Amino acid sequence: MKNFQRTLEMVFNLSDIALPAGVTEKLYGLAKFMLAENEKYNLTAITVPDDIIVKHYLDSAAAAEYILPGSRVIDIGSGAGFPGILLALIREDLNITMIEGSVKKAAYIDLALRFLELPPARVRVIAGRAEELKKNKEYFMGYDIAVSRAVANLNKLAFMCLPFLRPGGELIAYKGPRGVAECKEFKKSIRAAGGNITRVVTYGISLVGIDKHAENFNRSLVFLERTVSTNSVDFIKNIKL
């Protein structure tokens, strides 16, 4: 973990992503905490410090600039807490709910939130499957933004995530280089799920600028707007993935 904080600051500065005061130290602590708990909770195969910075932290932060101030955000399929924890740390104005189907991983996220001293009134984790929670009136149409990273293809994500959004709310799906291809492949089924593809933003994540031999990873954010205006959970009950 030598030079972790220095590399982290350089990578984020080169990507024009501002880190609030004290967040660099918290991200360093989170990396150590995650690695210490990794074997117990089976969190991630990404364990090299530079890869944590690029593939977890920098990638998770990519959506931050596209979320309006004060938004209610739901992170569906949080895994080891990404992108939800990163968004909570760099955007203190957001109210974030993380959903994780693995009870074990959800327990880890809860520990991580307490370790980072993130206020439970603003950031929380729910252990449960999105397929079931989307039918719950507490969560149905309760959010402005949904984010999901490394969970499923756009077809499944549309049916899984859009019910959590108010009409006009957006799903921001973190995708790899196939993001554009998936938009074309699943355009009709996304409409059937009550969504509309509004834009695709492509970006790269790497240590380029720090390590001239670093690999660049092509990524994309796919934005889906919820267009269905029904206010009843009955609309959702018969939808199957």
C-alpha positions in Angstrom: 0.0 0.0 0.0 3.1 2.2 -0.3 2.3 5.6 -2.1 -1.4 4.7 -2.2 -2.7 8.1 -1.2 -0.2 9.9 -3.6 -1.2 7.7 -6.5 -4.9 8.1 -5.7 -4.7 11.9 -5.6 -2.8 12.0 -8.9 -5.2 9.7 -10.7 -8.2 11.7 -9.6 -6.6 15.0 -10.4 -5.7 13.8 -13.9 -9.3 12.7 -14.3 -10.6 16.1 -13.1 -12.5 14.6 -10.2 -12.3 16.6 -7.0 -12.0 14.8 -3.7 -13.4 16.6 -0.7 -11.1 17.3 2.2 -10.3 14.1 4.2 -11.6 11.7 1.5 -8.2 10.6 0.4 -7.4 9.3 3.8 -10.8 7.6 4.1 -10.3 5.8 0.7 -6.9 4.6 1.9 -8.5 3.3 5.1 -11.3 1.7 3.1 -8.8 -0.1 0.8 -7.0 -1.6 3.9 -10.3 -2.5 5.5 -11.6 -4.2 2.4 -8.5 -6.2 1.9 -8.4 -7.3 5.6 -12.1 -8.5 5.3 -11.9 -9.8 1.8 -11.3 -13.5 2.5 -14.1 -13.6 5.2 -16.7 -11.9 3.0 -15.5 -12.9 -0.5 -15.7 -9.3 -1.7 -13.5 -8.8 -4.7 -10.8 -10.4 -6.9 -9.3 -6.9 -7.3 -6.6 -6.8 -4.6 -3.6 -4.9 -6.2 -3.6 -1.4 -4.8 -3.3 0.4 -8.2 -6.1 -1.7 -9.5 -8.3 -0.8 -6.5 -7.7 2.9 -7.3 -8.5 2.5 -11.0 -11.0 -0.3 -11.3 -13.0 0.3 -8.1 -12.5 3.9 -7.0 -12.0 5.8 -10.3 -14.6 3.8 -12.2 -17.2 4.2 -9.4 -16.7 8.0 -9.4 -17.4 8.3 -13.1 -21.2 8.9 -12.6 -20.8 11.6 -9.9 -20.8 14.6 -12.2 -24.1 13.5 -13.8 -26.2 13.3 -10.6 -28.1 16.4 -9.6 -27.6 17.9 -6.2 -29.7 16.4 -3.4 -30.7 13.4 -5.4 -32.1 10.2 -3.8 -29.9 7.5 -5.2 -30.2 3.7 -5.1 -27.2 1.5 -5.9 -28.5 -1.9 -7.1 -26.2 -4.9 -6.6 -23.5 -3.0 -4.6 -21.2 -6.0 -4.1 -18.3 -4.7 -2.1 -20.0 -1.3 -1.9 -19.3 0.1 -5.3 -20.2 2.6 -6.7 -22.4 3.5 -3.7 -19.7 4.1 -1.1 -17.6 6.2 -3.5 -20.5 8.4 -4.5 -21.4 8.9 -0.8 -17.8 10.0 0.0 -17.3 12.4 -2.9 -20.9 13.7 -3.0 -22.0 14.6 0.5 -25.3 16.0 -0.8 -26.6 12.7 -2.0 -28.9 10.4 0.0 -27.9 6.8 -1.0 -29.5 3.4 -0.4 -27.4 0.4 -1.4 -29.1 -2.9 -2.2 -27.1 -6.2 -2.0 -28.6 -9.6 -2.5 -25.8 -11.4 -0.6 -26.5 -11.1 3.2 -22.8 -11.6 3.8 -21.7 -8.8 1.6 -24.5 -6.5 2.9 -23.1 -7.1 6.4 -19.6 -6.1 5.2 -21.0 -2.9 3.6 -22.7 -2.0 6.9 -19.4 -2.5 8.7 -17.6 -0.3 6.1 -20.2 2.5 6.4 -19.6 2.5 10.1 -15.8 2.4 9.7 -16.1 5.4 7.4 -18.4 7.2 9.8 -21.0 7.8 7.1 -24.3 8.9 8.7 -27.0 6.2 8.5 -29.6 8.9 7.9 -27.9 9.6 4.5 -26.2 6.3 3.5 -27.6 2.8 4.3 -27.5 -0.7 3.0 -30.4 -3.1 2.6 -29.9 -6.9 2.3 -32.3 -8.1 -0.3 -32.9 -9.0 -3.9 -33.9 -6.1 -6.2 -36.4 -8.4 -8.0 -38.4 -8.5 -4.7 -37.7 -5.1 -3.3 -38.9 -3.3 -6.4 -42.4 -4.5 -5.5 -42.2 -3.0 -2.0 -44.0 0.3 -1.6 -41.2 1.7 0.5 -38.8 1.5 -2.5 -41.1 1.6 -5.5 -40.7 4.9 -7.4 -38.8 6.2 -4.4 -35.6 7.4 -6.1 -34.3 10.0 -8.6 -31.3 8.0 -9.7 -30.4 4.3 -9.8 -26.9 3.2 -10.4 -25.7 -0.4 -11.1 -22.2 -1.7 -11.9 -21.2 -5.1 -13.1 -24.5 -6.7 -12.4 -26.4 -7.6 -15.6 -27.0 -6.7 -19.2 -29.2 -3.7 -20.0 -32.2 -5.8 -20.7 -32.2 -7.3 -17.2 -31.1 -4.0 -15.6 -34.1 -2.1 -17.1 -36.7 -4.5 -15.6 -34.7 -4.7 -12.4 -33.9 -1.0 -11.7 -36.5 1.2 -13.4 -39.3 0.4 -11.0 -37.3 2.1 -8.2 -37.4 5.4 -10.1 -39.9 8.2 -10.2 -41.1 9.1 -13.7 -38.3 11.1 -15.3 -35.7 9.5 -13.0 -32.6 8.0 -14.5 -30.8 4.7 -14.4 -27.0 5.1 -14.9 -25.6 1.7 -15.9 -21.9 1.3 -15.7 -20.8 -0.8 -18.7 -17.7 -1.9 -20.5 -17.0 -1.4 -24.2 -20.2 -3.2 -25.2 -22.4 -0.5 -23.8 -23.3 0.9 -27.2 -23.9 -2.5 -28.6 -26.2 -3.4 -25.7 -28.2 -0.3 -26.4 -28.9 -1.4 -29.9 -29.6 -5.0 -28.9 -32.0 -4.3 -26.2 -33.7 -1.0 -27.3 -37.1 -2.6 -27.7 -37.1 -4.5 -24.4 -35.9 -1.4 -22.6 -39.0 0.4 -23.9 -41.1 -2.5 -22.8 -39.7 -2.1 -19.3 -40.8 1.6 -19.3 -37.5 3.1 -20.2 -35.8 5.1 -22.9 -32.1 5.3 -23.7 -31.2 9.0 -23.5 -27.4 9.0 -23.9 -24.1 7.0 -23.7 -21.0 8.5 -22.2 -17.7 6.8 -22.9 -14.6 7.2 -20.9 -11.3 5.4 -20.0 -9.8 4.5 -16.7 -6.1 3.8 -16.2 -2.9 5.0 -14.6 -1.9 6.7 -17.9 0.0 9.9 -16.9 1.6 8.1 -14.0 2.7 4.8 -15.6 3.4 5.0 -19.3 2.9 1.2 -19.6 -0.5 1.2 -17.9 -3.4 -0.4 -19.7 -6.4 1.7 -20.5 -9.8 0.2 -19.8 -12.7 1.4 -22.1 -15.9 2.1 -20.1 -19.3 3.6 -20.7 -22.2 5.0 -18.8 -25.6 4.3 -20.3 -28.4 6.5 -19.2 -32.0 5.2 -19.2 -34.9 7.5 -18.3 -38.0 6.0 -16.7 -40.9 7.0 -18.9 -43.8 5.0 -17.4 -45.9 7.1 -15.1 -48.0 4.5 -13.3 -48.0 5.0 -9.6 -49.1 1.5 -8.7 -46.9 -1.5 -7.8 -49.5 -3.6 -9.6 -47.7 -2.6 -12.8 -44.5 -4.4 -11.6 -45.9 -7.5 -10.0 -46.2 -9.6 -13.2 -42.9 -8.5 -14.8 -40.4 -11.3 -14.9 -36.8 -11.0 -15.8 
